[in-house]
Amino acid sequence: MLPSSINGDGSASNRQHYSCLLVDGRVTIDAGSLAGSINEEERFAIRDIVLTHAHLDHIAGLPLFIDDLFSVLTEPIRVHARREVIDILEEHIFNWQVYPRFSELTNQHGKVIEYVVIEPERELSIGNLSFRALTVNHKVPSLGFVVSDSNSTFAITGDTAEMDGFWKTVNALEKLDCLFVECAFPDDFEELAAISHHLTPNGLAKELMKFRHSDCPIQVVNIKPSYRDAVVRQLSDLNIAKLEVFEIGMDYEI
C-alpha cells in the first residue's frame, strides 16, 4: 500500500487519505496516492492502473502520474475501469478545466493514455496477472477483484457495504491466499456508513460470516484516517482469527 499522509516527524503515516496498492511492482489497484508515493524505478515500471471506482481518494494521483511521464512515455498508460468510471474521468477530470484531456494528446511516441473497459464478472489479463472483476455494493459503480498469477490468488473488495455476489465467487475458489477488505468507519458511525455504503467493524464481522476460506489471512484496508484508532481498536475487540490491519509501505508476499 503506497503511503498518502505524513506524520509530524516527516515519516509516512498509517492514516491513509488515499488508496493505492502496488502489485508485483508494475500494476496498481487504484491511484489515490500514485503520483507522490513511488520511487523513480516504480514510476517507470508502472503502466497499468486498475480502478475500483471513481471517488477522489481512489483516483487523485492519476492525472499527475500521467503528467509526470508525458514526455517520456514510449507506450500509453493503460487505465482499466468500468465504462461508467471512464466516462466520469473524461467528463469531470480530464475535461480541459480540471486537467488536460490526455486521451486527445500524443507525444513523439504516440498515445499517452489508453482506456481498457472492464466488464463486471469478466476476466482480463495484465502481464502475468489475471483479474476477475466482481460487482460490489458501493454508492457508485464499483468493482472488487480476484487477482491471480501462476502461484497465488488474492481478493480485494474495494469500497463496499454488505454484499453477496462477491462472497459467492470468492467462496467458490479452490484456493485463496489473502483477502483485502474495507472497513471505513467505527461502529459509532453506523448510520453514516450505511448512507455512504461502507463497512464498520460490526458490519465487517457480519460479512465475514459469509466467508468460507477459514485459513485465509484477512487484511483490512481503506480505513478513514480520522477514525483509524477507533476502527483498529474495535477490530481488535472482535478477535477475528487471521485478521490484521494492512500496513502502508510494507512488502507483502502472497
C-alpha positions in Angstrom: 0.0 0.0 0.0 1.5 3.3 -1.1 1.6 6.0 1.6 -0.5 9.1 1.3 -0.2 11.0 4.6 2.7 12.3 6.7 3.4 12.3 10.4 4.8 15.3 12.2 8.3 13.9 12.0 8.1 13.5 8.2 7.6 9.8 8.2 4.8 8.0 6.4 1.6 7.8 8.4 -0.8 4.9 8.6 -3.7 7.4 8.4 -4.4 7.0 4.8 -6.4 9.6 2.9 -5.9 7.9 -0.5 -6.0 4.3 -1.7 -3.3 2.8 -4.0 -2.0 -0.8 -3.8 1.1 -1.7 -5.9 1.1 -5.3 -7.2 4.3 -7.0 -8.5 6.0 -3.6 -8.8 4.2 -2.7 -12.0 0.4 -2.7 -11.6 -1.6 -0.6 -9.2 -5.1 -1.1 -7.9 -6.4 2.4 -7.7 -4.4 5.6 -8.0 -5.1 7.8 -5.0 -1.5 8.3 -3.8 0.1 7.1 -7.0 2.0 10.2 -8.2 3.6 11.2 -5.0 4.4 7.9 -3.3 6.5 5.9 -5.7 10.2 6.0 -6.4 11.7 6.5 -9.9 12.1 2.8 -10.6 8.4 2.2 -9.8 7.4 5.3 -11.8 9.0 3.9 -15.0 7.7 0.3 -14.4 4.0 1.1 -13.7 2.0 1.1 -16.9 -1.3 -0.5 -15.9 -3.7 1.1 -13.4 -6.8 -0.8 -12.4 -9.6 1.3 -10.8 -12.2 0.1 -8.4 -14.3 3.2 -8.8 -14.1 7.0 -9.4 -14.2 8.5 -5.9 -11.4 11.1 -5.5 -9.5 9.1 -2.8 -9.0 6.4 -5.4 -8.1 8.5 -8.5 -6.4 11.6 -7.2 -2.9 10.7 -8.2 -3.8 9.6 -11.7 -3.6 13.0 -13.6 -0.3 13.9 -12.0 1.2 10.5 -12.7 0.4 10.8 -16.4 1.6 14.4 -16.4 4.9 13.4 -14.9 5.6 10.9 -17.6 4.0 12.6 -20.6 7.2 13.4 -22.5 9.0 10.1 -21.9 6.2 7.6 -22.4 7.0 5.1 -25.2 3.7 3.3 -24.6 0.4 4.6 -23.1 -0.6 4.4 -19.5 -3.4 1.8 -19.6 -6.3 2.7 -17.3 -8.5 -0.3 -16.7 -12.0 0.6 -15.4 -15.7 0.2 -15.8 -17.2 2.2 -18.7 -19.0 4.4 -16.2 -15.7 5.2 -14.4 -14.0 6.1 -17.7 -16.9 8.4 -18.6 -16.6 10.2 -15.2 -12.8 10.7 -15.7 -13.4 12.2 -19.2 -16.3 14.4 -18.1 -15.1 15.6 -14.7 -11.3 15.2 -14.5 -9.7 15.1 -18.0 -12.0 17.8 -19.3 -9.6 20.7 -20.0 -10.9 22.5 -17.0 -9.7 20.4 -14.1 -6.9 18.8 -16.1 -6.0 18.3 -19.8 -7.8 15.6 -21.7 -4.8 13.3 -22.2 -6.9 11.0 -24.4 -6.7 13.7 -27.1 -3.0 14.3 -26.8 0.1 12.4 -28.0 3.8 12.7 -27.5 6.5 11.8 -30.0 5.9 8.1 -29.5 2.1 8.2 -29.7 -0.8 8.0 -27.3 -0.1 8.6 -23.6 -3.3 7.1 -22.2 -5.4 4.1 -23.2 -8.6 3.2 -21.6 -9.4 -0.5 -21.2 -13.1 -1.2 -20.4 -13.6 -3.7 -17.6 -16.8 -5.8 -17.9 -18.2 -6.9 -14.5 -17.9 -10.6 -13.9 -15.4 -11.0 -16.7 -11.6 -11.7 -16.6 -8.8 -9.7 -18.0 -5.1 -10.3 -18.2 -2.4 -7.8 -17.3 1.1 -9.1 -17.8 1.3 -12.4 -15.8 -1.7 -11.4 -13.7 -5.3 -12.4 -14.2 -8.0 -10.0 -12.8 -11.6 -11.1 -12.4 -13.9 -8.2 -11.8 -16.7 -8.6 -9.3 -19.6 -6.1 -8.6 -19.7 -4.8 -5.1 -22.1 -2.6 -3.2 -20.9 1.0 -3.1 -22.6 4.3 -3.7 -21.3 4.5 -7.2 -20.5 1.8 -9.8 -17.7 -0.1 -8.2 -15.7 -3.3 -8.5 -13.8 -5.7 -6.4 -11.3 -8.2 -7.9 -9.9 -11.6 -7.6 -6.2 -11.4 -8.7 -4.1 -14.4 -9.6 -0.8 -15.5 -11.1 0.6 -19.0 -11.5 1.3 -19.3 -7.8 -1.2 -17.3 -5.7 -4.6 -15.7 -5.5 -5.9 -12.8 -3.5 -9.3 -11.0 -3.5 -10.0 -7.3 -2.8 -13.4 -5.8 -2.1 -12.6 -2.2 -2.8 -15.1 0.1 -1.1 -18.3 -1.7 -0.3 -21.2 -2.3 2.1 -22.9 -5.7 2.6 -22.9 -7.9 -0.4 -23.5 -11.5 -1.5 -22.2 -12.0 -5.1 -18.6 -11.2 -4.2 -18.6 -13.8 -1.4 -20.3 -16.4 -3.7 -17.4 -16.1 -6.2 -14.7 -15.9 -3.7 -16.0 -18.9 -1.7 -16.0 -21.0 -4.9 -12.3 -20.5 -5.4 -10.2 -23.6 -4.8 -7.5 -21.6 -3.1 -7.3 -18.1 -1.7 -4.1 -16.7 -0.2 -5.3 -13.4 1.1 -8.4 -11.3 1.4 -8.2 -7.5 1.4 -11.4 -6.0 2.8 -12.5 -2.4 3.6 -13.7 -1.1 7.0 -14.1 2.6 6.7 -16.0 3.8 9.8 -16.2 2.9 13.5 -19.4 1.3 14.9 -20.5 4.7 16.3 -20.9 5.9 12.7 -23.1 3.0 11.6 -25.7 5.4 10.0 -23.1 7.3 8.0 -21.6 4.0 6.9 -25.0 2.8 5.7 -25.7 6.1 3.8 -22.3 6.1 2.1 -22.2 2.3 1.6 -19.2 1.4 3.7 -18.5 -1.1 6.4 -17.9 -0.8 10.2 -16.2 -3.4 12.4 -19.6 -4.9 13.3 -20.7 -4.8 9.7 -17.4 -6.4 8.6 -17.9 -9.2 11.2 -21.3 -9.9 9.7 -19.9 -10.0 6.2 -17.1 -12.3 7.2 -19.7 -14.8 8.4 -20.3 -15.4 4.7 -16.6 -16.0 4.0 -15.7 -19.7 3.8 -11.9 -19.7 3.5 -11.3 -20.2 7.2 -7.5 -20.4 6.9 -7.1 -17.3 4.7 -5.4 -14.2 6.1 -7.6 -11.1 6.1 -6.1 -7.6 5.7 -8.2 -4.6 6.4 -7.7 -1.6 4.2 -9.4 1.8 3.4 -9.9 3.0 7.0 -11.0 6.6 7.1 -8.0 8.4 8.6 -9.9 10.5 11.2 -11.4 7.3 12.7 -8.4 4.9 12.4 -7.7 4.5 16.1 -11.3 3.7 16.9 -11.7 1.3 14.0 -8.4 -0.6 14.8 -9.5 -0.9 18.5 -12.9 -2.2 17.6 -11.5 -4.7 15.1 -9.1 -6.0 17.8 -12.0 -6.4 20.2 -13.7 -8.7 17.6 -10.9 -11.3 17.9 -11.4 -12.5 14.4 -8.8 -15.2 13.5 -6.2 -14.2 10.9 -7.5 -10.6 10.7 -4.9 -7.8 10.6 -4.8 -4.1 9.6 -2.8 -3.7 6.4 0.3 -1.5 6.9 1.5 1.1 4.5 4.9 0.8 2.9 5.3 -2.9 3.8 6.2 -5.5 1.2 3.8 -8.5 1.5 4.4 -11.7 -0.3 1.4 -13.8 -1.1 
